[in-house]
Amino acid sequence: TCRGLLKRRGFLLQPAALHRLLGQALPIHRIEDAALPLHIVTTDLLSGAETVLSSGELEQALLASAAIPLVFPCVQIADRFLVDGGVASNTPISTAVALGATNVVVIPTGVSCALTQPPRGLVALALHTVNLMSMRQLVSDIEHFRTLTSLHIVPPLCPVDVSVFNFDQTESLLQRAYEQTLRWLEHGGLERTKVPGALTIHSHAHEH
């Protein structure tokens, strides 16, 4: 992190771990080879325009879509410098609708709603702050588009007392989310369109 600041390179972290993860997990190499039509939303760093990638190298597209500004480096694809699609549109519901989707399922990260202290460290605090902003924008987008298309929002985990970017807890968070989502589906989740309570502004301070 200090090297990134001192060298003025424009980002704090190299995405080496994400490179390794994608290399191990991706079953295909190109976007157009996906079994279902796949569209990856990024942001053009120069113009701020939402940029949808529907063909090309899958790993590079995913790295671009995860390139949170200041945290990870932008990704150059052809003549464009691309970063996280959340800069232009946190959850690109409008893009899905424009591409012809009539039922949209949103899977939000949620927020670390049961923290007792702010995350420690520059990167952790930056990611936490960006996530808070993103979830607020998501709720606004849902309210705007819910009358224009059929929206279904998977409830995020709640309460969560660690940062959603605390990768030491990834396995346990994944398991909790998997089990909760199964229950949501079994109880008719795909028939509901309301904003889950876990996405509304709330606090667990009284529980500590």
Sequence and secondary structure as in RCSB ss.txt:
>XXXX:A:sequence
TCRGLLKRRGFLLQPAALHRLLGQALPIHRIEDAALPLHIVTTDLLSGAETVLSSGELEQALLASAAIPLVFPCV
QIADRFLVDGGVASNTPISTAVALGATNVVVIPTGVSCALTQPPRGLVALALHTVNLMSMRQLVSDIEHFRTLTS
LHIVPPLCPVDVSVFNFDQTESLLQRAYEQTLRWLEHGGLERTKVPGALTIHSHAHEH
>XXXX:A:secstr
 HHHHHTT SBS   HHHHHHHHHH S SBGGGSSS   EEEEETTT  EEEE SSBHHHHHHHHT  TBTS  E
EETTEEEEEGGGT SS HHHHHHTT SEEEE      TT SS  SSHHHHHHHHHHHHHHHHHHHHHHHHTTTSE
EEE    SS  S TT GGGHHHHHHHHHHHHHHHHHTTGGG  S  GGGS    GGG 
